[in-house]
Amino acid sequence: MMGTWATDAFGNDYAMDWAQDLHEYKTLELVETTLDNVIDSQEAELEAPFAAEALAALEVIARLLGKPGEDDPATAEVDEWVAACRKKVTPPLLEKARLAFDKIAAETSELRQLWQDSEHFADWQADVAHLRMRVLGPEAA
C-alpha cells in the first residue's frame, strides 16, 4: 500500500496529513467530521483514505481518554494537541466511534481489503482491535 509504513493508526501518509490539519482546530470538530465521513459513506466500499483518517481520529479519542497506544515520534504533535485540547469525549462521540470501527473492520472496507492482501493483515487487525478496546472499553473487544 502506497505511503504506509506501519499497521498502527499513524503509520500512513493519510493519517499524518490529517494530524497536521488537526492543529488548525481547537475543538473535536475535525475528529467528529472524520468519523461522520465513514459513518455516512453511501459508497458500496468505504474508501481507504477515509478509513485511515478515521483510525487517526479514533486514536486521538483514545488519547483524550488517557489510553494512548504506542508512543511514536509521529504522534508527538498529536499528543501536544491532545494535551492542549482538554475536550471531553461525549457519549454521542463514543457512539460514532463504535459505528466507525464497525465500518472500518467490515468486508466492504477498502482499507481492510488492502491489508487482507498483505502479509501484515493479522497485525493490522490486532492494532485495530487494541485501539477499539482503548476507545470503547474491554466489553467492546
C-alpha positions as CSV (number, residue, x, y, z in Angstrom):
1,M,0.0,0.0,0.0
2,M,1.4,3.4,-1.0
3,G,2.5,5.7,1.8
4,T,2.2,3.1,4.5
5,W,5.0,2.0,6.8
6,A,3.3,0.6,9.8
7,T,0.0,-1.1,10.9
8,D,-0.8,1.4,13.6
9,A,-3.2,4.4,13.1
10,F,-0.5,6.9,12.3
11,G,1.6,4.5,10.1
12,N,0.5,6.1,6.8
13,D,0.5,9.3,4.8
14,Y,-3.2,9.9,5.1
15,A,-3.2,9.9,8.9
16,M,-0.1,12.1,9.1
17,D,-1.7,14.7,6.8
18,W,-4.8,14.5,8.8
19,A,-2.8,15.1,12.0
20,Q,-1.3,18.2,10.5
21,D,-4.8,19.5,9.8
22,L,-5.9,18.7,13.4
23,H,-3.7,21.6,14.6
24,E,-6.0,24.1,12.9
25,Y,-8.8,23.1,15.3
26,K,-9.4,24.0,18.9
27,T,-12.4,21.6,19.2
28,L,-13.2,18.0,18.3
29,E,-14.9,19.2,15.1
30,L,-12.4,17.5,12.8
31,V,-12.5,14.3,14.8
32,E,-16.2,14.2,14.5
33,T,-16.4,15.2,10.9
34,T,-13.8,12.5,10.0
35,L,-15.9,9.8,11.8
36,D,-19.0,11.1,10.0
37,N,-17.3,10.7,6.7
38,V,-17.0,7.0,7.4
39,I,-20.4,6.5,9.0
40,D,-22.3,8.5,6.4
41,S,-20.5,7.0,3.4
42,Q,-23.1,5.6,1.0
43,E,-20.5,4.0,-1.3
44,A,-20.5,0.3,-1.9
45,E,-17.0,0.3,-0.5
46,L,-15.6,2.5,2.2
47,E,-12.6,4.2,0.6
48,A,-9.2,3.5,2.3
49,P,-8.3,7.2,2.8
50,F,-11.5,7.8,4.8
51,A,-10.8,4.7,6.9
52,A,-7.2,5.6,7.5
53,E,-8.2,9.2,8.6
54,A,-10.9,7.8,10.9
55,L,-8.4,5.4,12.6
56,A,-6.2,8.5,13.3
57,A,-9.3,10.3,14.7
58,L,-10.1,7.2,16.9
59,E,-6.5,7.2,18.2
60,V,-7.0,10.9,19.2
61,I,-10.1,9.9,21.1
62,A,-8.2,7.1,22.8
63,R,-5.5,9.6,23.8
64,L,-8.2,12.1,25.1
65,L,-9.5,9.3,27.2
66,G,-6.0,8.8,28.6
67,K,-5.4,5.5,26.8
68,P,-2.7,6.2,24.3
69,G,-1.2,3.5,22.1
70,E,2.4,3.0,21.4
71,D,4.5,6.2,21.7
72,D,5.9,7.1,18.4
73,P,7.8,10.1,17.1
74,A,4.9,10.6,14.6
75,T,2.4,11.1,17.4
76,A,4.3,13.7,19.4
77,E,2.4,16.6,17.8
78,V,-0.9,14.8,18.2
79,D,-0.1,14.3,21.9
80,E,0.6,18.1,22.2
81,W,-2.7,18.8,20.6
82,V,-4.5,16.4,23.0
83,A,-2.8,18.0,26.0
84,A,-3.9,21.4,24.9
85,C,-7.4,20.4,23.8
86,R,-8.8,19.2,27.1
87,K,-12.2,18.5,25.5
88,K,-14.5,15.8,27.0
89,V,-15.3,12.8,24.9
90,T,-19.1,12.6,25.0
91,P,-21.3,9.5,24.8
92,P,-22.6,10.6,21.3
93,L,-19.0,10.8,20.1
94,L,-18.3,7.3,21.5
95,E,-21.3,6.0,19.7
96,K,-19.9,7.5,16.4
97,A,-16.6,5.8,17.3
98,R,-18.4,2.4,17.6
99,L,-20.2,2.8,14.3
100,A,-16.9,3.9,12.6
101,F,-15.0,0.9,13.9
102,D,-17.7,-1.4,12.6
103,K,-17.5,0.1,9.1
104,I,-13.6,0.1,9.0
105,A,-13.5,-3.6,10.0
106,A,-16.3,-4.6,7.6
107,E,-15.7,-6.7,4.5
108,T,-16.7,-3.6,2.4
109,S,-13.8,-1.6,3.8
110,E,-11.2,-1.0,1.1
111,L,-8.6,-0.4,3.8
112,R,-9.4,-3.8,5.3
113,Q,-9.2,-5.4,1.8
114,L,-5.8,-3.8,1.2
115,W,-4.4,-5.2,4.5
116,Q,-6.0,-8.5,3.8
117,D,-4.0,-8.8,0.6
118,S,-0.8,-8.1,2.6
119,E,1.2,-10.3,4.9
120,H,0.5,-7.9,7.8
121,F,-3.3,-8.4,8.0
122,A,-3.2,-10.1,11.4
123,D,-1.1,-7.3,12.8
124,W,-3.4,-4.7,11.4
125,Q,-6.4,-6.4,12.8
126,A,-4.8,-6.7,16.2
127,D,-3.9,-3.0,16.1
128,V,-7.5,-2.0,15.3
129,A,-8.9,-4.4,18.0
130,H,-6.5,-2.9,20.5
131,L,-7.5,0.7,19.5
132,R,-11.2,-0.3,19.7
133,M,-10.6,-1.6,23.3
134,R,-8.9,1.6,24.3
135,V,-11.7,3.7,22.9
136,L,-14.8,1.7,23.8
137,G,-13.5,-0.4,26.7
138,P,-12.9,-4.2,27.2
139,E,-16.6,-5.0,26.6
140,A,-16.2,-3.8,23.0
141,A,-13.4,-6.2,22.2
